[in-house]
Amino acid sequence: MLFRSSTWDEKSLDAFLKAPLSYLPGTKMGFAGYHLEGERKALIAYLKKVTLDPQTCGSMERPK
């Protein structure tokens, strides 16, 4: 995978989530992307929330 010399901000994350194979040529990740803008915005909002408050996802139990 080729790395881009950028930071992950909302704009770059949105572009990656929309078309990961185009954003990072050479990636082997089997993910087609989120084509609906609303889905990408919701995911980015969630990531911002859990980044500010990591305990938000702390209620999830690990599989045994």
Secondary structure in CASP SS format (residue, H / E / C, confidence):
PFRMAT SS
TARGET T0000
AUTHOR 0000-0000-0000
METHOD secondary structure of the structure
MODEL  1
M C 1.00
L C 1.00
F C 1.00
R C 1.00
S C 1.00
S C 1.00
T C 1.00
W C 1.00
D C 1.00
E H 1.00
K H 1.00
S H 1.00
L H 1.00
D H 1.00
A H 1.00
F H 1.00
L H 1.00
K H 1.00
A C 1.00
P H 1.00
L H 1.00
S H 1.00
Y H 1.00
L C 1.00
P C 1.00
G C 1.00
T C 1.00
K C 1.00
M C 1.00
G C 1.00
F C 1.00
A C 1.00
G C 1.00
Y C 1.00
H C 1.00
L C 1.00
E H 1.00
G H 1.00
E H 1.00
R H 1.00
K H 1.00
A H 1.00
L H 1.00
I H 1.00
A H 1.00
Y H 1.00
L H 1.00
K H 1.00
K H 1.00
V H 1.00
T H 1.00
L H 1.00
D C 1.00
P H 1.00
Q H 1.00
T H 1.00
C H 1.00
G C 1.00
S C 1.00
M C 1.00
E C 1.00
R C 1.00
P C 1.00
K C 1.00
END
